[in-house]
Amino acid sequence: MIAILTRQRLAPITLFFGISFLLHLLWENLQAPLYRGYISFSQHFWICLRGALGDLIFMFALYLAIALIHRNLFWLNESSILRPPLTWIILIVLGGVFAAAFEWWAVFVAHRWQYGSMPLLFGGIGLMPVLQMTVIPPISLFLTFRFFRPV
């Protein structure tokens, strides 16, 4: 009984992070040509894969932030979470803030990458990575609820 209950509680969380990973991997590969030094898909796939895994750290932070706000680690199991726009707003705003802060650090402090033809936002940070973290989290949430019907 406990195993079934645990599996039911973990299913939407696993789905949320699985969908998120696939979307981030796709996005990373699509935006790769916008960075300086990009040569080909096959050459940069592993870099993009590592980037998508790093994106999951941000998704985990977003998930935990919402869990703290709702005071429920298993908030994806409740359909009532969908109704208030707060959850959606938090995903979008925090995702954008996390992305902007990390991009600024990665480009200007750590010098981890350089932009090629990347459209830029305020402060010279890339538009696409910030957009990525404002678009993918709510899409991941929407698709999770589309495939998993919480009670």
Rosetta blueprint (number, residue, H / E / L):
1 M L
2 I H
3 A H
4 I H
5 L H
6 T H
7 R H
8 Q H
9 R H
10 L H
11 A H
12 P H
13 I H
14 T H
15 L H
16 F H
17 F H
18 G H
19 I H
20 S H
21 F H
22 L H
23 L H
24 H H
25 L H
26 L H
27 W H
28 E H
29 N H
30 L H
31 Q H
32 A H
33 P H
34 L H
35 Y E
36 R L
37 G L
38 Y L
39 I L
40 S L
41 F H
42 S H
43 Q H
44 H H
45 F H
46 W H
47 I H
48 C H
49 L H
50 R H
51 G H
52 A H
53 L H
54 G H
55 D H
56 L H
57 I H
58 F H
59 M H
60 F H
61 A H
62 L H
63 Y H
64 L H
65 A H
66 I H
67 A H
68 L H
69 I H
70 H H
71 R L
72 N L
73 L L
74 F L
75 W H
76 L H
77 N H
78 E L
79 S H
80 S H
81 I H
82 L H
83 R L
84 P L
85 P L
86 L H
87 T H
88 W H
89 I H
90 I H
91 L H
92 I H
93 V H
94 L H
95 G H
96 G H
97 V H
98 F H
99 A H
100 A H
101 A H
102 F H
103 E H
104 W H
105 W H
106 A H
107 V H
108 F H
109 V H
110 A L
111 H L
112 R L
113 W L
114 Q L
115 Y E
116 G L
117 S L
118 M L
119 P L
120 L E
121 L L
122 F H
123 G H
124 G H
125 I L
126 G E
127 L H
128 M H
129 P H
130 V H
131 L H
132 Q H
133 M H
134 T H
135 V H
136 I H
137 P H
138 P H
139 I H
140 S H
141 L H
142 F H
143 L H
144 T H
145 F H
146 R H
147 F H
148 F L
149 R L
150 P L
151 V L
